């Protein structure tokens, strides 16, 4: 079976595409939900919210054997509001990706497409895979940490939780900053 095409497009795909498949195409690109080289890797939009980032964006880059390490074709940023969660950021990322895709195709057709190597020394954060246990709220967290974790993990992601009287308490959704302050106070009291 011949799978060759002018362009192989990966859209927020969280798996490694085999080199043999990449080699069948003259160009392979990926839409990544951050402004690379920052937040390369898995769960980028969740990590950005957990870390309290106020700006995110989309990078269209060359697919290579290095995860999110290929040359950058286009990037566009957008703001993350204080009340926006991972679903909101994902929707903004999809809209932004559509805008980038139009520009990419125009440049590809006109043969004016340019790329730039990533300067990895300018990366402030590299993502790692997250698991359900990463949603645990600990006593070292501040109210803003708790709030950001909740914004990063709205449904359908596994919700954040804390332990009270040896029972797992899952945060409700929606969840406000005021709710985060209450959980913070409750956790601090339990540790006294």
N, C-alpha and C positions, 0 to 999 in steps of 0.2 A: 504494500500500500504506500502510495506517495503522499506524504503530508506537507510537501514543500509549499510555501506561499511567499509573497513578497515580504510580509511582516508577520511575525508571531507576537501576539499581544497577551500579556498577563495583566490581570486587573486585581490588585490587592490580594494576590494569590499567596498563601502562606506555606507553600511547599517548594522544595528545590526541583527545578525542571532539569532533567538529565541533559548532559552535554551533547549526547547523540541527537536529541530532539532539537536543541538550539542550533546545532550544526546543519540541520536541514533547511534553514531559512537564511535569507540574505541579511535579515535584521530581526532581532528579538528585543522587545521592549517590555518594561514593567511600569505600572502605575503604583507608586508607593505613597502611603499616607503620612508623609512628613517632608520636611525640607532637608533632604540628604546633604551632607553626611550625618547630620543629627538624626537620632532615632532610627538607625538602620536596624533591621531585624524584625522579629515577631512582635505583634501586639503594639505597634507604634502609637496608634491613636489612644489606647488605654494608658500607656506609659506617659504620654504627653499630659494628659489630664491629671494623672496621679501626681506628677511633678509640678502641677500648677502652671503649666505653660499658658500664655495668653495669645500666642500666635502658633498656627500650624500651617499646613499647606500640602501640596501634592508635588511629587517629583516624577517625571517621566524619564526613565533611565534605561540604558542598555542592560539586557539580561546577560550575566556572565556566570561563571561557576562560583564567584564570590557573592554571598547573599547581599543584595542591595549595594553592590560595590561598583557597578558599571558606570560608564561615562554618562553625564547628565545632558539630556536634550533640552528639557524645559522644566521650569518650576513656577509655581504661583502660590502665594501665601493668602491666608485669611485669618481673621481674628476668632478667638475662642472666648465667648462670653462667660461670665461668672456663673450663670445659671444653666449653661449648656452642658449636656452630657455626651457620652460617646456616640449615641445614636445621632444626635445633632451634628457632631463633628463628622461622622461618617457621611451624612447627607450633604454637608458642605463639601466634603472631599469628592463625592460623586459629581456634584455640579461643577466643581473646579476641574475635575478630570475631563469632563465633556468639553469644557472650554479649551483646555490644553490639547485635547485630541484633535479638535478642529485646526488649531494652529500647526500642530505636528504634521497633519496630512497635507495642508497647504505647502509647508516647507519641504516635505518629502516629495510631493509632485513637482514643485518648482526646482528641485535639486539645490535648495538653499539651507538644508538642515545642517546645523552645526552642533557639536557636542564639546563638553569640557570634562576633563578628568576630575574626580572628586579629591578634594584636599582633606584627607582623613585626620590631619592634625587639627582641623577646625571642628571636629565632632565633640560635642559636650556630653552626649549620652548614647550608649549602644543598648538596644533592647535585648531582653532575654524572654524566652517563653514564660508564660504565666500559667499557674495551675490554680485550682479552686482554693487551695490553702493560702495562696497569696492574697486572698480577700479577707484574711483575718485582721481584725482591728486589735491593736496591742496598746498597752498602757503608755508606751513611749510616743504615741501619736497625739498630735494637737487636734483641736476642732477642725482646722482647715485641712489637715491630712485626712481626717475621717470624711469630711465633705467631698474632697477631691476623689477619694477612693470610691465613694458612692456614685459620683458623677461618671467615673471611669467604668463602672460596672452596672449599668442599667440592664433591665431585661432586654435581650435574652441571655446575657452573661450571668454566671453565677453571682448572686448578690453578696456584698460584704457581710461579715458577721462578727460577733464577739461572744465571749463565754460569760454567762452569768449563772452562778450557783451550779457550776459544772454542766450547764446546758447551752447549746448553741442557739444564739438569738440572731436571726437573719434580719437585716435592715429592711424596712418597708420601702416601697417605691410609689410615688416620688418621695424624696428625702431632701429637706432644706438645710441651710447652714444652721438655723436655730435647732433643728433636730440633731445635727452633729454636736452642737454644744451640750445638749442634754445627754447624749450617749457618752461624751467625754466625761462629764460630771459623774455619771453613773459608774463608769469604769474606774475612775479615780476613787470614788467612795468604796467600791468593792475591794480595792487593793489596800485600804486602810486597816 
